[in-house]
Amino acid sequence: MTTREAFERAAAEGRAALIPYVMAGYPDAAGALELVRRVLPFADVLEIGLPYSDPLGDGPVIQRASERALRQGTRLKDVLEFVRQVRALTDKPLFVMTYINPVIATGPERFFEAFRNAGATGLILPDLPPDEDPALVAKAHAAGLETTFLLAPTSTDARIGVVAPFCTGFVYTVSVTGVTGARDRLPEGLPELVQRIKQHTGVPVAIGFGISSRSTAAQAARAADGAVIASALIRAHEEGRPIEPVLEEVRLGLFRQVSA
């Protein structure tokens, strides 16, 4: 299934697409795969986090998950194996969220080819301004990977016009100026931000950072084509709560009201 098909299927059901997040190696290798099995029935697209020691865009919940995965010994080869295992379970799009340092340390061509061969659909690169290294982005595309970059409420029209064309999977729209984390309410102005982005690209636009409930999911669905849920899932697992009710509640919020 292509990324566009996944978003279109959700739209045909009258809702925004749901993009849950799992961290490779969290809480351990077997536990991460079990979380995937529980998440997949709700997911249109799946985001897989690559554990990293300096996740500057992530809040404390995802930082803890990343640290735990690293303490468990999760390394790049283990993340590749995890992607292979997840791909064996589903044909849904799989996006690996990685900071740029592991890409550079491995070598871009080697990194991109390895993840494409493992079954990844694309990459989310939160700390790479794509116009700073368009040749690197081109290498990802040449390897057969889609790319997703972040835009924020502070992004000017000029900046949106630069970044959006580099997004070939979807545009990841940050709902707030800050790090990841569950919030009670999303800021005003998201519909206007998404519309500004859509003037520069035809790929779907998803909102992340703060999706944690039916109400925040509904706010995202009124503005965008999809919503990412991350911290709320990991927090539920940390607290020993089942993640399925969280996913169900968010998914219900993504259904759009049809005017009579």
MOBELGI-V138045 format. One record per backbone hydrogen bond with DSSP energy under -1.0 kcal/mol. CO is the residue of the C=O (numbers start at 1). NH is the residue of the N-H. E is the energy in kcal/mol with one decimal. If there is no record, write none. Layout:
# MOBELGI-V138045
<<CO	NH	E> <CO	NH	E>>
This chain:
# MOBELGI-V138045
<<2	6	-2.0> <3	7	-2.1> <4	8	-2.7> <5	9	-2.5> <6	10	-1.7> <7	11	-2.4> <8	12	-2.3> <10	15	-1.8> <11	14	-1.8> <14	256	-2.8> <17	227	-2.4> <18	44	-2.8> <18	45	-1.5> <19	229	-1.8> <20	47	-2.8> <22	49	-3.3> <23	26	-2.0> <28	32	-2.6> <29	33	-1.5> <30	34	-1.9> <31	35	-2.2> <32	36	-1.9> <33	37	-2.1> <34	38	-1.5> <35	39	-1.9> <36	40	-2.9> <39	42	-2.1> <46	95	-2.9> <47	22	-2.4> <48	97	-2.9> <49	24	-2.3> <54	56	-2.0> <55	58	-2.0> <57	180	-1.4> <59	63	-2.2> <60	64	-2.3> <61	65	-1.7> <62	66	-2.6> <63	67	-2.7> <64	68	-2.5> <65	69	-2.4> <66	70	-2.3> <67	71	-2.4> <68	72	-1.9> <69	74	-2.3> <70	73	-1.5> <75	79	-2.0> <76	80	-2.4> <77	81	-2.0> <78	82	-2.2> <79	83	-2.6> <80	84	-2.2> <81	85	-2.3> <82	86	-2.6> <83	87	-2.8> <84	88	-1.6> <86	89	-1.5> <93	46	-2.6> <94	121	-2.8> <94	122	-1.8> <95	48	-3.1> <96	124	-2.7> <97	50	-2.3> <100	104	-2.3> <101	105	-3.1> <102	106	-1.8> <103	107	-2.1> <107	111	-3.0> <108	112	-3.1> <109	113	-2.5> <110	114	-2.2> <111	115	-2.1> <112	116	-2.3> <113	117	-2.6> <114	118	-1.5> <115	120	-2.7> <121	146	-2.2> <122	96	-2.4> <123	148	-2.1> <124	98	-2.2> <129	132	-2.7> <133	137	-1.7> <134	138	-2.3> <135	139	-1.6> <136	140	-1.6> <137	141	-2.0> <138	142	-2.5> <139	143	-1.6> <140	145	-2.4> <141	144	-1.4> <146	123	-2.4> <147	168	-1.9> <147	169	-1.9> <148	125	-2.2> <149	172	-2.0> <151	174	-3.5> <152	155	-2.2> <156	160	-2.8> <157	161	-2.3> <158	162	-1.0> <159	163	-2.6> <160	164	-2.5> <163	166	-1.8> <164	167	-1.8> <171	206	-3.0> <172	151	-2.1> <173	208	-2.3> <176	178	-1.2> <189	193	-2.1> <190	194	-2.8> <191	195	-2.3> <192	196	-2.0> <193	197	-2.1> <194	198	-2.7> <197	200	-2.3> <204	171	-2.7> <205	225	-2.5> <205	226	-1.1> <206	173	-3.6> <207	228	-2.6> <208	175	-2.2> <213	217	-2.1> <214	218	-2.1> <215	219	-1.9> <216	220	-2.0> <217	221	-2.6> <218	222	-1.8> <220	224	-3.0> <225	17	-2.9> <226	207	-2.3> <227	19	-2.9> <229	21	-1.7> <230	234	-1.9> <231	235	-2.9> <232	236	-1.7> <233	237	-2.1> <234	238	-2.8> <235	239	-2.2> <236	241	-2.7> <237	240	-1.4> <243	247	-2.3> <244	248	-2.8> <245	249	-2.4> <246	250	-2.3> <247	251	-2.7> <248	252	-2.3> <249	253	-1.6> <252	255	-1.2> <254	16	-1.9>>
